[in-house]
């Protein structure tokens, strides 16, 4: 029964390999194959969640360092179910969207493999295992980033590899230093350092190395520029990069390192949170300011992601219950909001080939459903009550008040800047008058529209009934603080 934990990791990877050998007779058979893979994978994770047992397995153990180890815990199952759920929506969306892109087979091969690798990150029981899957995530998403094979795509892919492997090398350095102190890299609530004697300077170097190293995928300033560059990829890839796989794996790793390895008490003792908070403030504000200057829709959303990820990282380094609750809630809320926004922008490009804000005047008339969904997600991103992001930002503000009053002020300022860069898109779409009055309905087909509408409904639901997720998140926080 302990091997059950491996199924949601291995199954999508195996299916990805099988898909390279299969010759589907028609598109319908291919679609059934894709849907079956992502839905069955989610079903297995839900079953693991329902059983609630601490499944553990040491797949390969050579030493206490070289130990490929998996287990089910609350944080891991939350992240894996979130990713797998959003993967189903992305599958439906991609089936239609990728029709106008080349080499669909290659795309869906790496698309499925990335799902298994992301779940592998979520269910890793120690830092060594997570590091392996973290590196595999770079390799599996690289072909997706360069899918267009244009000069810009290849340049962006090169940049993505350099940043990702550079960050991973820094994280590896921190991991080796930490192991020399603790002789243990297992993820344990409150960390493995507490009660040990250690040199504060050496521990600070280890923590900062791991935090900045893993923070590359979380797009922390000044190591963020790979993310906007990766916008040359097809929209489904952008959705995965920004909402699920890469950036959320980055912040997930930061939570693991901070609360399941080093521990909040030790981070306070070495003042690691003080140094990181400087980078966090820069990330939140610079992401918002840079978003204001982007006319390209996807790039504006990309810089928005950088800022919003800063909220999550802020919640991590404040080291109190309210802030960490807000961070985990925002990890969920931002994922649902941002994937919806990218789906809407992708639908605009798919139907009209328009990429820039200045080109979408009065498009709300032609794409009413798409733009209404975009508007709801945009309002949620700002954090206007009673939206879902308001809940997470409220807890982040409460956590900030426990530390320094400057942090709630920064959150409010960033919310104002968010309104400045996201609302003009809505105003342009609905209130600008276009000279060439086109009465056609350009909303996309159901394969693309149903995920957009459903995700918008989830955004509204999470805003009206936050306790559905909030109580579970609080139980995770109670274990580590």
C-alpha positions, 0 to 999 in steps of 0.5 A: 500500500505504501507504493500508492503514493508513487502513482500520481507521480509516476502515472503521468510520466509513464503516460507521457512516454506512452503518448510518444509511441501511440498513433491516435486514429483521430483527435478524439482518441487523443483527447480521451487519452489526455483527459483520462490521464489528468482526471485519474491522477486527480482521483488518486490524489483525492483518495490519498487525501480522504484516507488521510494516512501518512503514506511514506516510502524510501524509494532509493536510500544510499545514505541519509543524504542520498535518499529518494523519499516520499510521503503524504502530508497536508501541505503536499496534498494541498499543493498537489491537488491544486496543481492537478485540478488546474491541470484538468482545466488547462488540458481542456483549454490546450486541446483547442488552443494548440490547434493553431500551434505546431507539434501538438504531440510534443507539447502534450508529451511534456505537458503530461510529464510536467504534471507528474514532476510537479506532484513529485515536488509536492510529495517529496519528503526531504530536500534531496528528493525535492531538489531532484524533481525541481531540476526535472521541472526545469528540463520538462518545461524548457521544451514548452517555453521554446515550443515556437522555436523562434529566435525569441523563444530560443533566447527566452529558453536559454535565459530560463535555463541559465536562471533556473540552473544557477538558482538550483546550484545556489540551493544545492550549496545551501543544502550541503551546508545545512546537511553538514550541520544537521545530518538530516534533510527530512521535512519535519514540522518546525524544522530539523535544526531546533535543539542543535548547536550551530554557527549562526553565520554558517546557518545564515549562509545556508538559509540565504543560499537555499532561499535565493536559489529556490527564489529564482523560480519564485521570480524574486527581484532581481532574479525575475527577468526570465519570467517575462521573457518566457511569455513567448511561449503559447498561452497554456504554457504561460498559464502553467508557468505563472499559476501552477507548475514553476512559480508555485513550485518555487514558493512551495519550496520556500515554505518547505525550507523555512518551516520544515527544515530550518524552522521559524525560531532558527530563522529569527535567531539568525535574522534571515527574515530581515535580509529576505524582507528587503528583497520581498519589498522590492519584488512587490513594488517593482513588479507592480511598477513594471507592470504599469509600463507594459502594453503587451497583455501577457507581459503585464500579467507576467510582471503582475505575477512577480508582484503577487508572488512577493505577497506570498514570500512576504507571508513566509518571512514574517514568521507568524500564523496570520502571515503564513495563513495568508501566504498559503491562501494566496498561493491558492487564490493567485493560482486560480485568478492568474490562470483565469486571466491568462486563459482570457488573454489567450482567448483574445489572441486565439480569436483576434490575434491581438496582443496589446492593450491598445488593440482591444478597444471595445472587445468586450462587445465581441467577447462578452463572456471572456471579458466579464470573466476577465473583469471578475478575476481582475477585481479579485486580483486587486483584493476588493472584498468579498473576493478570494484575494481579499481574504489572503491579503487580509491575513497577510496584513494582519501578519504584517501588523504583528511585525512592522506597520510598513508591511500593511502599508506596502500591501495597500500600496501594491493593491492600489498599483494593481488596480492601476495596471489591471483596470485599464484593460477592463476599461479599454475592453468595455468603455472605449468606442471603436470606429469599426463596429463589428457585431460578431461574437468572438467568444471561443469554443466550449473547450476554452470557454468552459474552463474560463467560466468554471474557474471564474465560478471558483474565484467567486466561491472561494471569496464567498466561502473562504472557510472551505479552504481556510480551516485546512490551511490553518491546520497546516500552519498550526503544525509548524508555528 
